[in-house]
Amino acid sequence: FSYSIVSSLPASHRDAFSVDPRTGEIWLREILDYEEIRICELQIEAKDEGFHTLSGHCKVVVEV
């Protein structure tokens, strides 16, 4: 499997999150200001790169 963030976050927070492509672990890379953004929704995609490429998606909601 490989994991990635596929949603488009606002430009001001685009680099705030990262996902480990091998494990799917999500990391916060910068401090989020509660007064600027209170909820972030990330769309995560998991892909199986086998014979038939299969994928699945989930929504992760982060409340600041």
N, C-alpha and C positions, 0 to 999 in steps of 0.2 A: 504494500500500500504506500501511497504518497499523499500527504495532506497539504492543503493550501487555503488561504483566505481568498474568497472569490467575490465578496461584496465590496462595493465602493463606499468607503467611509468618507465623511467630509474631509476636504483637503487639509484642514488644520489638525486632523487626527489620523491621517492615513498611515503614518509610521509609528503610531502609538502601540500597535500590537504586531506580534510575529507568531508564526506557528512553526514548530519543528516539522519539517517535511517527512521525517521518518517515524516519529512517535505520535504526532498530532498534538503535542503539548503546546498550549497557548501561553505566550509571555507578554507582559506589559513592559514596554520599552521606555516609556516616559511617564511622568506624573500627569494625571488628568485632573483638571480643575472642575470641581462640582458646580461652580457658578457658570462655567462655559458649556459643559455637557454633563448630563445626569445619567443618560442611558446610551450605551453603544450596542448595536446589533451587528454581529459578525456572521457571515455565511461561510461555513467551512465545507470544503469538498474533500472527500476521500476517494482516491482512484486506485483501482487494481490494474496494474499494467501487465496482466497475463495475456493469454491467447486472445480473449475477448476483453476489450477495455470496458470495465464496469466502473460506475461511480455512484456515490451517494452524497447527500448534502444534509447539513443540520444548521440550525440557527443557535448561536450562543448569545445570550443577553448579559451584558455587563452593566451592573448598576453601581454608579460612583457614589 
